[in-house]
């Protein structure tokens, strides 16, 4: 049987010490792991597409477009 815990109680158990102060994330920064390359490259490609669309819009606005 699974015991349900409220989100407030889970926060209190994980991030608040005995004095009532917030301890923040208990994991060190070195513990974040390696980047997920498929997601990273997809994000890079999407920003490249956005940049090129904005650049093309600037050329059309200035009348530089050849097409």
N, CA, C, O and CB atoms as a CASP TS submission, in Angstrom:
PFRMAT TS
TARGET T0000
AUTHOR 0000-0000-0000
METHOD Language model
MODEL 1
PARENT N/A
ATOM      1  N   UNK     1       0.839  -1.181   0.000  1.00  0.00           N
ATOM      2  CA  UNK     1       0.000   0.000   0.000  1.00  0.00           C
ATOM      3  C   UNK     1       0.885   1.246   0.000  1.00  0.00           C
ATOM      4  O   UNK     1       1.822   1.355   0.791  1.00  0.00           O
ATOM      5  CB  UNK     1      -0.955  -0.003   1.219  1.00  0.00           C
ATOM      6  N   UNK     2       0.578   2.177  -0.891  1.00  0.00           N
ATOM      7  CA  UNK     2       1.384   3.386  -1.035  1.00  0.00           C
ATOM      8  C   UNK     2       0.819   4.486  -0.139  1.00  0.00           C
ATOM      9  O   UNK     2      -0.391   4.703  -0.089  1.00  0.00           O
ATOM     10  CB  UNK     2       1.425   3.850  -2.515  1.00  0.00           C
ATOM     11  N   UNK     3       1.709   5.170   0.559  1.00  0.00           N
ATOM     12  CA  UNK     3       1.303   6.264   1.445  1.00  0.00           C
ATOM     13  C   UNK     3       1.425   7.573   0.676  1.00  0.00           C
ATOM     14  O   UNK     3       2.464   7.861   0.082  1.00  0.00           O
ATOM     15  CB  UNK     3       2.173   6.297   2.752  1.00  0.00           C
ATOM     16  N   UNK     4       0.361   8.357   0.691  1.00  0.00           N
ATOM     17  CA  UNK     4       0.372   9.642  -0.001  1.00  0.00           C
ATOM     18  C   UNK     4       0.894  10.723   0.945  1.00  0.00           C
ATOM     19  O   UNK     4       0.491  10.807   2.105  1.00  0.00           O
ATOM     20  CB  UNK     4      -1.049  10.005  -0.521  1.00  0.00           C
ATOM     21  N   UNK     5       1.810  11.553   0.412  1.00  0.00           N
ATOM     22  CA  UNK     5       2.387  12.656   1.174  1.00  0.00           C
ATOM     23  C   UNK     5       2.075  13.937   0.424  1.00  0.00           C
ATOM     24  O   UNK     5       2.229  13.999  -0.796  1.00  0.00           O
ATOM     25  CB  UNK     5       3.934  12.476   1.381  1.00  0.00           C
ATOM     26  N   UNK     6       1.638  14.959   1.144  1.00  0.00           N
ATOM     27  CA  UNK     6       1.344  16.232   0.490  1.00  0.00           C
ATOM     28  C   UNK     6       2.637  16.885   0.018  1.00  0.00           C
ATOM     29  O   UNK     6       3.717  16.587   0.528  1.00  0.00           O
ATOM     30  CB  UNK     6       0.579  17.177   1.445  1.00  0.00           C
ATOM     31  N   UNK     7       2.515  17.779  -0.962  1.00  0.00           N
ATOM     32  CA  UNK     7       3.695  18.458  -1.489  1.00  0.00           C
ATOM     33  C   UNK     7       4.347  19.333  -0.422  1.00  0.00           C
ATOM     34  O   UNK     7       5.569  19.474  -0.404  1.00  0.00           O
ATOM     35  CB  UNK     7       3.323  19.304  -2.708  1.00  0.00           C
ATOM     36  N   UNK     8       3.546  19.921   0.467  1.00  0.00           N
ATOM     37  CA  UNK     8       4.099  20.738   1.554  1.00  0.00           C
ATOM     38  C   UNK     8       4.950  19.885   2.481  1.00  0.00           C
ATOM     39  O   UNK     8       6.050  20.287   2.862  1.00  0.00           O
ATOM     40  CB  UNK     8       2.970  21.423   2.350  1.00  0.00           C
ATOM     41  N   UNK     9       4.449  18.711   2.846  1.00  0.00           N
ATOM     42  CA  UNK     9       5.185  17.828   3.750  1.00  0.00           C
ATOM     43  C   UNK     9       6.468  17.327   3.086  1.00  0.00           C
ATOM     44  O   UNK     9       7.504  17.224   3.742  1.00  0.00           O
ATOM     45  CB  UNK     9       4.304  16.637   4.177  1.00  0.00           C
ATOM     46  N   UNK    10       6.407  17.014   1.783  1.00  0.00           N
ATOM     47  CA  UNK    10       7.588  16.566   1.065  1.00  0.00           C
ATOM     48  C   UNK    10       8.636  17.680   1.007  1.00  0.00           C
ATOM     49  O   UNK    10       9.829  17.411   1.147  1.00  0.00           O
ATOM     50  CB  UNK    10       7.210  16.108  -0.351  1.00  0.00           C
ATOM     51  N   UNK    11       8.204  18.920   0.805  1.00  0.00           N
ATOM     52  CA  UNK    11       9.124  20.057   0.816  1.00  0.00           C
ATOM     53  C   UNK    11       9.772  20.201   2.190  1.00  0.00           C
ATOM     54  O   UNK    11      10.978  20.423   2.294  1.00  0.00           O
ATOM     55  CB  UNK    11       8.386  21.357   0.432  1.00  0.00           C
ATOM     56  N   UNK    12       8.964  20.073   3.244  1.00  0.00           N
ATOM     57  CA  UNK    12       9.498  20.189   4.599  1.00  0.00           C
ATOM     58  C   UNK    12      10.531  19.095   4.882  1.00  0.00           C
ATOM     59  O   UNK    12      11.549  19.358   5.522  1.00  0.00           O
ATOM     60  CB  UNK    12       8.361  20.119   5.627  1.00  0.00           C
ATOM     61  N   UNK    13      10.278  17.885   4.414  1.00  0.00           N
ATOM     62  CA  UNK    13      11.212  16.784   4.652  1.00  0.00           C
ATOM     63  C   UNK    13      12.514  16.956   3.876  1.00  0.00           C
ATOM     64  O   UNK    13      13.579  16.599   4.380  1.00  0.00           O
ATOM     65  CB  UNK    13      10.564  15.463   4.278  1.00  0.00           C
ATOM     66  N   UNK    14      12.448  17.495   2.660  1.00  0.00           N
ATOM     67  CA  UNK    14      13.628  17.569   1.798  1.00  0.00           C
ATOM     68  C   UNK    14      14.422  18.858   1.902  1.00  0.00           C
ATOM     69  O   UNK    14      15.637  18.832   1.710  1.00  0.00           O
ATOM     70  CB  UNK    14      13.218  17.384   0.401  1.00  0.00           C
ATOM     71  N   UNK    15      13.784  19.988   2.200  1.00  0.00           N
ATOM     72  CA  UNK    15      14.466  21.276   2.065  1.00  0.00           C
ATOM     73  C   UNK    15      14.482  22.152   3.311  1.00  0.00           C
ATOM     74  O   UNK    15      15.023  23.257   3.263  1.00  0.00           O
ATOM     75  CB  UNK    15      13.840  22.031   0.977  1.00  0.00           C
ATOM     76  N   UNK    16      13.917  21.709   4.408  1.00  0.00           N
ATOM     77  CA  UNK    16      13.887  22.534   5.613  1.00  0.00           C
ATOM     78  C   UNK    16      14.542  21.749   6.741  1.00  0.00           C
ATOM     79  O   UNK    16      14.199  20.593   6.989  1.00  0.00           O
ATOM     80  CB  UNK    16      12.423  22.947   5.988  1.00  0.00           C
ATOM     81  N   UNK    17      15.497  22.396   7.428  1.00  0.00           N
ATOM     82  CA  UNK    17      16.165  21.684   8.514  1.00  0.00           C
ATOM     83  C   UNK    17      15.391  21.835   9.827  1.00  0.00           C
ATOM     84  O   UNK    17      14.278  22.362   9.841  1.00  0.00           O
ATOM     85  CB  UNK    17      17.604  22.200   8.685  1.00  0.00           C
ATOM     86  N   UNK    18      15.988  21.368  10.927  1.00  0.00           N
ATOM     87  CA  UNK    18      15.302  21.366  12.221  1.00  0.00           C
ATOM     88  C   UNK    18      14.985  22.771  12.736  1.00  0.00           C
ATOM     89  O   UNK    18      14.031  22.959  13.491  1.00  0.00           O
ATOM     90  CB  UNK    18      16.145  20.639  13.240  1.00  0.00           C
ATOM     91  N   UNK    19      15.785  23.753  12.327  1.00  0.00           N
ATOM     92  CA  UNK    19      15.586  25.131  12.780  1.00  0.00           C
ATOM     93  C   UNK    19      14.546  25.878  11.959  1.00  0.00           C
ATOM     94  O   UNK    19      14.187  27.007  12.295  1.00  0.00           O
ATOM     95  CB  UNK    19      16.892  25.880  12.734  1.00  0.00           C
ATOM     96  N   UNK    20      14.066  25.274  10.905  1.00  0.00           N
ATOM     97  CA  UNK    20      13.070  25.923  10.060  1.00  0.00           C
ATOM     98  C   UNK    20      13.653  26.755   8.939  1.00  0.00           C
ATOM     99  O   UNK    20      12.924  27.489   8.273  1.00  0.00           O
ATOM    100  CB  UNK    20      12.204  26.780  10.889  1.00  0.00           C
ATOM    101  N   UNK    21      14.961  26.655   8.716  1.00  0.00           N
ATOM    102  CA  UNK    21      15.564  27.424   7.631  1.00  0.00           C
ATOM    103  C   UNK    21      15.640  26.579   6.365  1.00  0.00           C
ATOM    104  O   UNK    21      15.792  25.359   6.421  1.00  0.00           O
ATOM    105  CB  UNK    21      16.967  27.921   8.030  1.00  0.00           C
ATOM    106  N   UNK    22      15.532  27.246   5.234  1.00  0.00           N
ATOM    107  CA  UNK    22      15.565  26.572   3.939  1.00  0.00           C
ATOM    108  C   UNK    22      16.998  26.184   3.629  1.00  0.00           C
ATOM    109  O   UNK    22      17.895  27.027   3.655  1.00  0.00           O
ATOM    110  CB  UNK    22      14.980  27.474   2.817  1.00  0.00           C
ATOM    111  N   UNK    23      17.216  24.910   3.334  1.00  0.00           N
ATOM    112  CA  UNK    23      18.562  24.437   3.029  1.00  0.00           C
ATOM    113  C   UNK    23      18.841  24.430   1.542  1.00  0.00           C
ATOM    114  O   UNK    23      19.981  24.202   1.137  1.00  0.00           O
ATOM    115  CB  UNK    23      18.768  23.054   3.589  1.00  0.00           C
ATOM    116  N   UNK    24      17.828  24.673   0.707  1.00  0.00           N
ATOM    117  CA  UNK    24      18.014  24.682  -0.732  1.00  0.00           C
ATOM    118  C   UNK    24      18.191  23.278  -1.269  1.00  0.00           C
ATOM    119  O   UNK    24      17.836  22.297  -0.615  1.00  0.00           O
ATOM    120  CB  UNK    24      19.206  25.536  -1.106  1.00  0.00           C
ATOM    121  N   UNK    25      18.734  23.195  -2.447  1.00  0.00           N
ATOM    122  CA  UNK    25      18.955  21.904  -3.073  1.00  0.00           C
ATOM    123  C   UNK    25      20.141  21.224  -2.412  1.00  0.00           C
ATOM    124  O   UNK    25      21.200  21.831  -2.250  1.00  0.00           O
ATOM    125  CB  UNK    25      19.184  22.057  -4.593  1.00  0.00           C
ATOM    126  N   UNK    26      19.970  19.988  -2.037  1.00  0.00           N
ATOM    127  CA  UNK    26      21.031  19.276  -1.321  1.00  0.00           C
ATOM    128  C   UNK    26      22.073  18.687  -2.254  1.00  0.00           C
ATOM    129  O   UNK    26      23.114  18.225  -1.786  1.00  0.00           O
ATOM    130  CB  UNK    26      20.438  18.178  -0.479  1.00  0.00           C
ATOM    131  N   UNK    27      21.828  18.690  -3.558  1.00  0.00           N
ATOM    132  CA  UNK    27      22.784  18.128  -4.501  1.00  0.00           C
ATOM    133  C   UNK    27      23.821  19.175  -4.885  1.00  0.00           C
ATOM    134  O   UNK    27      23.462  20.325  -5.134  1.00  0.00           O
ATOM    135  CB  UNK    27      22.066  17.598  -5.752  1.00  0.00           C
ATOM    136  N   UNK    28      25.091  18.809  -4.939  1.00  0.00           N
ATOM    137  CA  UNK    28      26.116  19.764  -5.402  1.00  0.00           C
ATOM    138  C   UNK    28      26.025  19.961  -6.910  1.00  0.00           C
ATOM    139  O   UNK    28      25.435  19.142  -7.614  1.00  0.00           O
ATOM    140  CB  UNK    28      27.533  19.275  -5.019  1.00  0.00           C
ATOM    141  N   UNK    29      26.606  21.041  -7.400  1.00  0.00           N
ATOM    142  CA  UNK    29      26.563  21.351  -8.833  1.00  0.00           C
ATOM    143  C   UNK    29      27.287  20.301  -9.659  1.00  0.00           C
ATOM    144  O   UNK    29      26.952  20.121 -10.830  1.00  0.00           O
ATOM    145  CB  UNK    29      27.174  22.721  -9.095  1.00  0.00           C
ATOM    146  N   UNK    30      28.250  19.610  -9.109  1.00  0.00           N
ATOM    147  CA  UNK    30      28.983  18.594  -9.854  1.00  0.00           C
ATOM    148  C   UNK    30      28.108  17.373 -10.148  1.00  0.00           C
ATOM    149  O   UNK    30      28.495  16.505 -10.930  1.00  0.00           O
ATOM    150  CB  UNK    30      30.227  18.170  -9.078  1.00  0.00           C
ATOM    151  N   UNK    31      26.946  17.310  -9.531  1.00  0.00           N
ATOM    152  CA  UNK    31      26.085  16.141  -9.622  1.00  0.00           C
ATOM    153  C   UNK    31      25.039  16.258 -10.736  1.00  0.00           C
ATOM    154  O   UNK    31      24.117  15.444 -10.788  1.00  0.00           O
ATOM    155  CB  UNK    31      25.397  15.917  -8.300  1.00  0.00           C
ATOM    156  N   UNK    32      25.160  17.257 -11.636  1.00  0.00           N
ATOM    157  CA  UNK    32      24.108  17.454 -12.635  1.00  0.00           C
ATOM    158  C   UNK    32      24.235  16.513 -13.820  1.00  0.00           C
ATOM    159  O   UNK    32      23.253  16.297 -14.531  1.00  0.00           O
ATOM    160  CB  UNK    32      24.125  18.875 -13.123  1.00  0.00           C
ATOM    161  N   UNK    33      25.405  15.949 -14.055  1.00  0.00           N
ATOM    162  CA  UNK    33      25.576  14.969 -15.126  1.00  0.00           C
ATOM    163  C   UNK    33      25.924  15.610 -16.455  1.00  0.00           C
ATOM    164  O   UNK    33      26.053  16.829 -16.567  1.00  0.00           O
ATOM    165  CB  UNK    33      24.326  14.151 -15.277  1.00  0.00           C
ATOM    166  N   UNK    34      26.071  14.762 -17.454  1.00  0.00           N
ATOM    167  CA  UNK    34      26.442  15.205 -18.795  1.00  0.00           C
ATOM    168  C   UNK    34      25.218  15.740 -19.535  1.00  0.00           C
ATOM    169  O   UNK    34      24.090  15.357 -19.226  1.00  0.00           O
ATOM    170  CB  UNK    34      27.088  14.052 -19.589  1.00  0.00           C
ATOM    171  N   UNK    35      25.436  16.621 -20.509  1.00  0.00           N
ATOM    172  CA  UNK    35      24.289  17.126 -21.284  1.00  0.00           C
ATOM    173  C   UNK    35      23.683  16.036 -22.153  1.00  0.00           C
ATOM    174  O   UNK    35      24.376  15.122 -22.599  1.00  0.00           O
ATOM    175  CB  UNK    35      24.713  18.310 -22.162  1.00  0.00           C
ATOM    176  N   UNK    36      22.401  16.144 -22.383  1.00  0.00           N
ATOM    177  CA  UNK    36      21.724  15.224 -23.292  1.00  0.00           C
ATOM    178  C   UNK    36      21.878  15.818 -24.685  1.00  0.00           C
ATOM    179  O   UNK    36      21.235  16.813 -25.020  1.00  0.00           O
ATOM    180  CB  UNK    36      20.194  15.011 -22.903  1.00  0.00           C
ATOM    181  N   UNK    37      22.740  15.197 -25.496  1.00  0.00           N
ATOM    182  CA  UNK    37      23.154  15.799 -26.754  1.00  0.00           C
ATOM    183  C   UNK    37      22.035  15.915 -27.761  1.00  0.00           C
ATOM    184  O   UNK    37      22.023  16.861 -28.548  1.00  0.00           O
ATOM    185  CB  UNK    37      24.261  15.015 -27.344  1.00  0.00           C
ATOM    186  N   UNK    38      21.086  14.980 -27.767  1.00  0.00           N
ATOM    187  CA  UNK    38      19.996  15.094 -28.741  1.00  0.00           C
ATOM    188  C   UNK    38      19.146  16.329 -28.450  1.00  0.00           C
ATOM    189  O   UNK    38      18.736  17.030 -29.375  1.00  0.00           O
ATOM    190  CB  UNK    38      19.116  13.824 -28.724  1.00  0.00           C
ATOM    191  N   UNK    39      18.882  16.596 -27.185  1.00  0.00           N
ATOM    192  CA  UNK    39      18.097  17.779 -26.820  1.00  0.00           C
ATOM    193  C   UNK    39      18.919  19.056 -27.042  1.00  0.00           C
ATOM    194  O   UNK    39      18.389  20.058 -27.521  1.00  0.00           O
ATOM    195  CB  UNK    39      17.632  17.688 -25.342  1.00  0.00           C
ATOM    196  N   UNK    40      20.204  19.020 -26.698  1.00  0.00           N
ATOM    197  CA  UNK    40      21.071  20.185 -26.849  1.00  0.00           C
ATOM    198  C   UNK    40      21.202  20.590 -28.316  1.00  0.00           C
ATOM    199  O   UNK    40      21.104  21.773 -28.643  1.00  0.00           O
ATOM    200  CB  UNK    40      22.453  19.898 -26.258  1.00  0.00           C
ATOM    201  N   UNK    41      21.421  19.628 -29.189  1.00  0.00           N
ATOM    202  CA  UNK    41      21.569  19.942 -30.615  1.00  0.00           C
ATOM    203  C   UNK    41      20.245  20.389 -31.232  1.00  0.00           C
ATOM    204  O   UNK    41      20.235  21.240 -32.121  1.00  0.00           O
ATOM    205  CB  UNK    41      22.110  18.727 -31.371  1.00  0.00           C
ATOM    206  N   UNK    42      19.137  19.827 -30.772  1.00  0.00           N
ATOM    207  CA  UNK    42      17.831  20.274 -31.258  1.00  0.00           C
ATOM    208  C   UNK    42      17.572  21.714 -30.854  1.00  0.00           C
ATOM    209  O   UNK    42      17.061  22.499 -31.653  1.00  0.00           O
ATOM    210  CB  UNK    42      16.716  19.368 -30.724  1.00  0.00           C
ATOM    211  N   UNK    43      17.917  22.069 -29.626  1.00  0.00           N
ATOM    212  CA  UNK    43      17.753  23.449 -29.167  1.00  0.00           C
ATOM    213  C   UNK    43      18.641  24.396 -29.967  1.00  0.00           C
ATOM    214  O   UNK    43      18.200  25.479 -30.351  1.00  0.00           O
ATOM    215  CB  UNK    43      18.076  23.560 -27.670  1.00  0.00           C
ATOM    216  N   UNK    44      19.878  24.003 -30.219  1.00  0.00           N
ATOM    217  CA  UNK    44      20.784  24.825 -31.009  1.00  0.00           C
ATOM    218  C   UNK    44      20.252  25.027 -32.425  1.00  0.00           C
ATOM    219  O   UNK    44      20.300  26.136 -32.957  1.00  0.00           O
ATOM    220  CB  UNK    44      22.172  24.190 -31.054  1.00  0.00           C
ATOM    221  N   UNK    45      19.750  23.964 -33.030  1.00  0.00           N
ATOM    222  CA  UNK    45      19.185  24.056 -34.373  1.00  0.00           C
ATOM    223  C   UNK    45      17.953  24.966 -34.398  1.00  0.00           C
ATOM    224  O   UNK    45      17.775  25.748 -35.332  1.00  0.00           O
ATOM    225  CB  UNK    45      18.820  22.662 -34.888  1.00  0.00           C
ATOM    226  N   UNK    46      17.120  24.863 -33.391  1.00  0.00           N
ATOM    227  CA  UNK    46      15.921  25.711 -33.369  1.00  0.00           C
ATOM    228  C   UNK    46      16.289  27.190 -33.224  1.00  0.00           C
ATOM    229  O   UNK    46      15.664  28.040 -33.858  1.00  0.00           O
ATOM    230  CB  UNK    46      14.987  25.286 -32.219  1.00  0.00           C
ATOM    231  N   UNK    47      17.297  27.512 -32.398  1.00  0.00           N
ATOM    232  CA  UNK    47      17.731  28.901 -32.273  1.00  0.00           C
ATOM    233  C   UNK    47      18.384  29.398 -33.562  1.00  0.00           C
ATOM    234  O   UNK    47      18.256  30.574 -33.903  1.00  0.00           O
ATOM    235  CB  UNK    47      18.703  29.047 -31.103  1.00  0.00           C
ATOM    236  N   UNK    48      19.073  28.528 -34.270  1.00  0.00           N
ATOM    237  CA  UNK    48      19.654  28.903 -35.552  1.00  0.00           C
ATOM    238  C   UNK    48      18.553  29.237 -36.557  1.00  0.00           C
ATOM    239  O   UNK    48      18.675  30.200 -37.314  1.00  0.00           O
ATOM    240  CB  UNK    48      20.549  27.774 -36.090  1.00  0.00           C
ATOM    241  N   UNK    49      17.489  28.453 -36.569  1.00  0.00           N
ATOM    242  CA  UNK    49      16.353  28.721 -37.457  1.00  0.00           C
ATOM    243  C   UNK    49      15.691  30.043 -37.099  1.00  0.00           C
ATOM    244  O   UNK    49      15.342  30.823 -37.985  1.00  0.00           O
ATOM    245  CB  UNK    49      15.325  27.579 -37.383  1.00  0.00           C
ATOM    246  N   UNK    50      15.515  30.299 -35.808  1.00  0.00           N
ATOM    247  CA  UNK    50      14.924  31.581 -35.377  1.00  0.00           C
ATOM    248  C   UNK    50      15.810  32.740 -35.822  1.00  0.00           C
ATOM    249  O   UNK    50      15.310  33.739 -36.338  1.00  0.00           O
ATOM    250  CB  UNK    50      14.732  31.612 -33.831  1.00  0.00           C
ATOM    251  N   UNK    51      17.123  32.613 -35.625  1.00  0.00           N
ATOM    252  CA  UNK    51      18.051  33.671 -36.024  1.00  0.00           C
ATOM    253  C   UNK    51      17.966  33.938 -37.528  1.00  0.00           C
ATOM    254  O   UNK    51      17.927  35.092 -37.955  1.00  0.00           O
ATOM    255  CB  UNK    51      19.488  33.295 -35.635  1.00  0.00           C
ATOM    256  N   UNK    52      17.938  32.877 -38.325  1.00  0.00           N
ATOM    257  CA  UNK    52      17.874  33.053 -39.772  1.00  0.00           C
ATOM    258  C   UNK    52      16.550  33.676 -40.205  1.00  0.00           C
ATOM    259  O   UNK    52      16.526  34.478 -41.139  1.00  0.00           O
ATOM    260  CB  UNK    52      18.072  31.717 -40.473  1.00  0.00           C
ATOM    261  N   UNK    53      15.454  33.322 -39.545  1.00  0.00           N
ATOM    262  CA  UNK    53      14.156  33.932 -39.869  1.00  0.00           C
ATOM    263  C   UNK    53      14.147  35.424 -39.539  1.00  0.00           C
ATOM    264  O   UNK    53      13.623  36.233 -40.305  1.00  0.00           O
ATOM    265  CB  UNK    53      13.023  33.221 -39.107  1.00  0.00           C
ATOM    266  N   UNK    54      14.725  35.777 -38.407  1.00  0.00           N
ATOM    267  CA  UNK    54      14.801  37.197 -38.034  1.00  0.00           C
ATOM    268  C   UNK    54      15.706  37.939 -39.007  1.00  0.00           C
ATOM    269  O   UNK    54      15.395  39.060 -39.409  1.00  0.00           O
ATOM    270  CB  UNK    54      15.320  37.363 -36.580  1.00  0.00           C
ATOM    271  N   UNK    55      16.812  37.332 -39.385  1.00  0.00           N
ATOM    272  CA  UNK    55      17.734  37.947 -40.332  1.00  0.00           C
ATOM    273  C   UNK    55      17.067  38.154 -41.682  1.00  0.00           C
ATOM    274  O   UNK    55      17.229  39.208 -42.297  1.00  0.00           O
ATOM    275  CB  UNK    55      18.989  37.091 -40.490  1.00  0.00           C
ATOM    276  N   UNK    56      16.324  37.167 -42.146  1.00  0.00           N
ATOM    277  CA  UNK    56      15.621  37.295 -43.415  1.00  0.00           C
ATOM    278  C   UNK    56      14.570  38.407 -43.342  1.00  0.00           C
ATOM    279  O   UNK    56      14.380  39.150 -44.306  1.00  0.00           O
ATOM    280  CB  UNK    56      14.962  35.960 -43.798  1.00  0.00           C
ATOM    281  N   UNK    57      13.899  38.517 -42.209  1.00  0.00           N
ATOM    282  CA  UNK    57      12.921  39.587 -42.022  1.00  0.00           C
ATOM    283  C   UNK    57      13.567  40.964 -42.050  1.00  0.00           C
ATOM    284  O   UNK    57      12.985  41.915 -42.571  1.00  0.00           O
ATOM    285  CB  UNK    57      12.184  39.395 -40.714  1.00  0.00           C
ATOM    286  N   UNK    58      14.762  41.076 -41.494  1.00  0.00           N
ATOM    287  CA  UNK    58      15.484  42.346 -41.522  1.00  0.00           C
ATOM    288  C   UNK    58      15.875  42.708 -42.940  1.00  0.00           C
ATOM    289  O   UNK    58      15.794  43.876 -43.321  1.00  0.00           O
ATOM    290  CB  UNK    58      16.726  42.280 -40.633  1.00  0.00           C
ATOM    291  N   UNK    59      16.304  41.719 -43.741  1.00  0.00           N
ATOM    292  CA  UNK    59      16.652  41.996 -45.125  1.00  0.00           C
ATOM    293  C   UNK    59      15.440  42.451 -45.917  1.00  0.00           C
ATOM    294  O   UNK    59      15.533  43.375 -46.725  1.00  0.00           O
ATOM    295  CB  UNK    59      17.266  40.769 -45.771  1.00  0.00           C
ATOM    296  N   UNK    60      14.298  41.803 -45.690  1.00  0.00           N
ATOM    297  CA  UNK    60      13.080  42.208 -46.411  1.00  0.00           C
ATOM    298  C   UNK    60      12.669  43.616 -46.008  1.00  0.00           C
ATOM    299  O   UNK    60      12.217  44.397 -46.846  1.00  0.00           O
ATOM    300  CB  UNK    60      11.923  41.217 -46.135  1.00  0.00           C
ATOM    301  N   UNK    61      12.824  43.942 -44.738  1.00  0.00           N
ATOM    302  CA  UNK    61      12.427  45.261 -44.246  1.00  0.00           C
ATOM    303  C   UNK    61      13.308  46.352 -44.858  1.00  0.00           C
ATOM    304  O   UNK    61      12.829  47.453 -45.130  1.00  0.00           O
ATOM    305  CB  UNK    61      12.509  45.310 -42.706  1.00  0.00           C
ATOM    306  N   UNK    62      14.582  46.054 -45.075  1.00  0.00           N
ATOM    307  CA  UNK    62      15.504  47.036 -45.634  1.00  0.00           C
ATOM    308  C   UNK    62      15.530  47.025 -47.156  1.00  0.00           C
ATOM    309  O   UNK    62      16.179  47.872 -47.771  1.00  0.00           O
ATOM    310  CB  UNK    62      16.888  46.790 -45.108  1.00  0.00           C
ATOM    311  N   UNK    63      14.831  46.074 -47.770  1.00  0.00           N
ATOM    312  CA  UNK    63      14.801  46.004 -49.231  1.00  0.00           C
ATOM    313  C   UNK    63      16.018  45.363 -49.833  1.00  0.00           C
ATOM    314  O   UNK    63      16.348  45.639 -50.986  1.00  0.00           O
ATOM    315  CB  UNK    63      14.647  47.357 -49.796  1.00  0.00           C
ATOM    316  N   UNK    64      16.699  44.512 -49.089  1.00  0.00           N
ATOM    317  CA  UNK    64      17.920  43.860 -49.560  1.00  0.00           C
ATOM    318  C   UNK    64      17.607  42.479 -50.143  1.00  0.00           C
ATOM    319  O   UNK    64      18.491  41.855 -50.729  1.00  0.00           O
ATOM    320  CB  UNK    64      18.940  43.736 -48.411  1.00  0.00           C
ATOM    321  N   UNK    65      16.393  41.993 -50.000  1.00  0.00           N
ATOM    322  CA  UNK    65      16.045  40.633 -50.390  1.00  0.00           C
ATOM    323  C   UNK    65      16.168  40.446 -51.893  1.00  0.00           C
ATOM    324  O   UNK    65      15.664  41.263 -52.664  1.00  0.00           O
ATOM    325  CB  UNK    65      14.632  40.294 -49.935  1.00  0.00           C
ATOM    326  N   UNK    66      16.837  39.369 -52.321  1.00  0.00           N
ATOM    327  CA  UNK    66      17.031  39.083 -53.745  1.00  0.00           C
ATOM    328  C   UNK    66      15.936  38.178 -54.289  1.00  0.00           C
ATOM    329  O   UNK    66      15.758  38.109 -55.505  1.00  0.00           O
ATOM    330  CB  UNK    66      18.395  38.440 -53.974  1.00  0.00           C
ATOM    331  N   UNK    67      15.193  37.479 -53.429  1.00  0.00           N
ATOM    332  CA  UNK    67      14.201  36.516 -53.927  1.00  0.00           C
ATOM    333  C   UNK    67      12.890  37.153 -54.239  1.00  0.00           C
ATOM    334  O   UNK    67      11.958  36.472 -54.667  1.00  0.00           O
ATOM    335  CB  UNK    67      13.987  35.424 -52.939  1.00  0.00           C
TER
END
